[in-house]
Amino acid sequence: MSGPTAPPDVMPGAEPFTFPGADGPDGRTGVLLVHGFTSTPMSMRPWGEHLAAEGFAVRCPLLPGHGTRWQDCNASTHDQWTTTVEQAFDELSAECDRVFVAGLSMGGTLATRLAQVRPDDVAGLLLVNPALLTQRVDAKLLPLIARVTPAGRRSPVTSRSPA
């Protein structure tokens, strides 16, 4: 199994992964898996292993700022995440006839965005608890909260368990 590389300080088990497609019709079908906010490819690995066992080509990138320290996640941007998803999709598309995109939580949001901007390229979506909107006032205030909260403290929105 070859594939994407991880930053040198990534937590063990949080590395991105790739499984090649098997011989047969499903081997030319790819599934891009996208993990959630504060999570890592580890949360998607059982799903990826199952799909690979069924013969599908699978890729799961590590989103920037994830899998290392929470400060790295705070310093990453949605543009970095969408670029990473698009690059992984393009790499998988180069090997496959069609590619489905599956996402968990924020990964579902990123999958939905990819399908929105590239509707002719994405064969389909598989979404688990996609984060599509929030009515939480504190989420709207996060840009301001981030500027006034010391780096050692976490906001109620970012201190939750991984998605």
N, C-alpha and C positions, 0 to 999 in steps of 0.2 A: 504494500500500500504506500504510494507516494502521494504527494499533494502539497497543500499550502504549508508554509512555515509559520512558526509562532515567534513572538518576541522572546529574547533570551530569559527574561524574568517571569515568564508565564507559569502559573501554578501547574503542577503535575496533573495530568488528566484533562486540562482545559484546552489542549492543543486543537487546532482545526484538523479535520479529517476528510479523506477522500476514499471512496471505494469504486473501483472500476466496474463497469457493467459486465455481465456474463454473456456468453454466447446465446444467441436467440433473439427474438423480437424485443423482449424487455430490456436487453442490454444496450439498445440504442435509445432508450428512454432514460432521461436524467431527472433526479429530484434534488433540488437545492434546498437544504435545511437552514433556517435562520433562527438562532437562539434569542432569548428575551433579554430585557434590560437587567443588568448586573449578573447575568448568567453567563454560561460558556457552552461550547459545543458538547461538553460532557452531558448536559441535560438532553441533548438530541441524539446521543450515540446509540441508545437502544433502538430508537426509531430507524436510524441510519443503518444499523447492523441488520435489522429485519428487512428493510428494503433491499439491501445488498444481497441478502440470502435469497431473496425472490428474483434476483437477477438485474435489478436496476442499478444504474450508475448514480452515485451519491456524492455530494460535496457539502461540507458544512464549514464555513469560514469562522474565524474568531473576530468578532467585531472590535474595532479599535477602542482601547480603554478598558476592555474586559479581560478577566483572567489574570490580572496582576494585582494592583492596589486600587482601592476605591478612589483615590486621588486621580488616578489615570482616567477613570470613567468620568469623573467630574470635568476633566480637561478635554474630553473628546466631544465631537460635534455630530449632529445628525447628518451633515454633509459627508463626514468620514464614514459613517455607517452605511449611507446609501451608496457611496462609491465602492465600498468593500462588497456589498451585495451585488451590485452591477458587475464588478470584475469577476466575482465567483460565478455568476450566471453566464457571463461571456465565455469563461473557461470551460464550463460544463457544456454549454451550447456548441462549442467547437468539436466536442466529442460525441454529441448526441443529435438525433433527429428532432426530438422535442424535449422540452424541459418544463417540469412542474415546479412550483415554488411552495414550500411549506414553512410556516412560521408559527412560533409560540410567543404569545403576548406581544411585546414590542417587535419581535421577529415577524409576527403576523402583520403588524403595521408596515414594516419595511417590505414585506412580500406584496402587500396590497399596493403600496406606492410603486413598486417595480411594475406590476401589472397595469397600473394606471398610465405610466409613462411609456411602456413598451407592450401595448395590448396585442400586437401581432406576433410577438416573440414568446410570451408566456403561455404555455399550453393549458395551464390551470392552476388554481390555488387550493391549498389545504391549510386551513387556519384553525388554530387552537387558541381560544381566548384572546383574539387580537385587540390591542388597545387602539380604539378608533376615536374616542373622544372622552373627555372628562368634564365634570361639572364642579370639580374641586377648586375652590378659590385659591388654596395654597399652591396648586400646580401652576396657576396663572402668574403667581407672584414669585416663582422660582428664580427668574433672572435677577430680581431685586434682592431676594433672600441670599442668593449666592454671593452678592457683592458685600453684604453686611455681616454674614455669618463667618466666624473664624474657620479656617480649614480643618481644624481638629474636631469640629462639631458637624453633625449631619442633620439635614432637615428631616421632618417626618415623612416626606415623600421618598427620599433616597435611603432611608434607614430600614426599609422593609426587607423581607427575605427575597432572595433572587426570584425573578419571574421566569 
